[in-house]
Amino acid sequence: MPSIGTCFQVIPEECNHFWIVISKIIDDRVLVVNITKSFKCPDSPCHFAVREHPTITEPSAVFYRKARTFSATKVDAQLADGQLVRRLEDYPQELVKRIIDGAQTAECGLTLKFLKYLE
C-alpha cells in the first residue's frame, strides 16, 4: 500500500509530473501533491533544488493547488501492474516534512477537505 513518501508517476500524463503521498490512508484515500517546474509555481511555499531527490532534475516546487486524493487500493494495484503507474524512489521523511509544512500554510491552496488528511 502507498505510504507517506511514496513517489510515483502516472505514465500517460502529458507532463509526467511526479506525485508524492503526504498522508496516511483515510477511508482508502491518500492525499498526493505533485512537483512542477519552479517558474510555473513561484508562490509555492516548498521549493526544491536540483538533486535534492533523484526526481528533481531542475528547480522545482510543490503545486499544492493540484493536490488530490487517490484510492490507495488502486494506486497499489497499478504500481504492482506497472503499466499505468511507475514507482519512483520514495521521498525521505525530511523532504516530506517540508512538503507537509508548506501544505499547512494559509496561502498554498489546499482546501479544508484536504487539510483533514494532514491531522
C-alpha positions as CSV (number, residue, x, y, z in Angstrom):
1,M,0.0,0.0,0.0
2,P,1.2,3.5,-0.6
3,S,2.5,5.3,2.4
4,I,3.8,8.7,3.3
5,G,6.7,9.4,1.0
6,T,5.7,7.0,-1.8
7,C,6.5,8.6,-5.1
8,F,5.0,7.6,-8.5
9,Q,4.4,8.8,-12.0
10,V,1.3,8.4,-14.0
11,I,2.7,7.2,-17.3
12,P,0.2,8.5,-19.8
13,E,0.2,12.1,-18.3
14,E,1.4,14.7,-20.8
15,C,3.8,16.4,-18.4
16,N,4.7,13.3,-16.5
17,H,4.7,15.0,-13.1
18,F,5.8,13.1,-10.1
19,W,3.2,12.5,-7.3
20,I,4.1,12.2,-3.6
21,V,1.9,10.7,-1.0
22,I,1.8,13.0,2.0
23,S,-0.9,11.4,4.2
24,K,-1.8,8.2,5.9
25,I,-4.6,6.2,4.3
26,I,-8.1,7.5,5.4
27,D,-11.1,5.6,4.1
28,D,-8.9,4.1,1.3
29,R,-7.7,7.5,0.1
30,V,-4.3,9.2,0.3
31,L,-3.5,12.8,-0.3
32,V,-0.9,13.4,-3.0
33,V,0.8,16.5,-4.3
34,N,2.8,16.9,-7.5
35,I,6.1,18.6,-8.3
36,T,6.4,21.0,-11.2
37,K,9.0,23.5,-12.5
38,S,9.6,26.3,-10.1
39,F,8.7,29.0,-12.6
40,K,5.2,27.5,-13.0
41,C,4.6,27.8,-9.3
42,P,6.7,30.7,-7.9
43,D,4.4,31.3,-4.9
44,S,4.7,27.8,-3.6
45,P,5.9,27.6,0.0
46,C,8.0,24.5,-0.9
47,H,10.8,24.6,-3.5
48,F,13.4,22.0,-4.3
49,A,16.9,22.5,-5.7
50,V,18.3,20.2,-8.4
51,R,19.3,16.8,-7.0
52,E,17.6,17.1,-3.6
53,H,15.9,13.9,-4.8
54,P,16.6,11.8,-7.9
55,T,13.3,13.0,-9.5
56,I,14.4,16.7,-9.2
57,T,16.4,17.5,-12.3
58,E,15.6,21.2,-12.4
59,P,14.5,23.8,-9.9
60,S,11.1,22.6,-8.8
61,A,8.1,23.4,-6.5
62,V,5.2,21.6,-5.0
63,F,2.0,22.6,-6.8
64,Y,-0.4,22.5,-3.9
65,R,-3.4,23.7,-5.9
66,K,-3.2,20.5,-7.9
67,A,-3.4,18.3,-4.8
68,R,-5.9,15.4,-4.9
69,T,-6.7,12.2,-3.3
70,F,-6.3,8.8,-4.9
71,S,-7.6,5.4,-3.9
72,A,-4.8,3.7,-2.0
73,T,-6.1,0.3,-3.3
74,K,-6.0,1.4,-6.9
75,V,-2.6,3.1,-6.6
76,D,-1.2,-0.2,-5.0
77,A,-2.7,-2.3,-7.8
78,Q,-1.4,0.0,-10.5
79,L,2.0,0.2,-9.0
80,A,2.1,-3.6,-9.0
81,D,0.9,-3.8,-12.6
82,G,3.3,-1.1,-13.8
83,Q,1.5,-0.3,-17.0
84,L,-0.1,3.0,-16.0
85,V,1.8,4.0,-12.9
86,R,5.5,3.8,-12.4
87,R,7.1,3.7,-8.9
88,L,10.0,6.0,-8.2
89,E,12.3,6.4,-5.3
90,D,10.4,7.3,-2.1
91,Y,10.8,10.8,-0.7
92,P,12.7,10.8,2.6
93,Q,10.9,12.0,5.7
94,E,12.8,15.3,5.8
95,L,11.6,16.2,2.4
96,V,8.1,15.0,3.1
97,K,8.1,17.2,6.3
98,R,8.9,20.2,4.2
99,I,6.1,19.4,1.8
100,I,3.6,19.0,4.7
101,D,4.8,22.1,6.4
102,G,4.2,24.0,3.2
103,A,0.8,22.5,2.8
104,Q,-0.3,23.8,6.2
105,T,0.4,27.4,5.3
106,A,-2.7,29.5,4.6
107,E,-1.7,30.7,1.1
108,C,-0.8,27.4,-0.5
109,G,-4.2,26.4,-1.9
110,L,-5.2,23.3,0.0
111,T,-8.8,23.2,0.8
112,L,-10.1,22.2,4.2
113,K,-11.2,18.9,2.7
114,F,-7.6,18.1,2.0
115,L,-6.2,19.5,5.2
116,K,-8.0,16.9,7.2
117,Y,-5.6,14.3,5.8
118,L,-2.7,16.0,7.5
119,E,-4.1,16.0,11.0
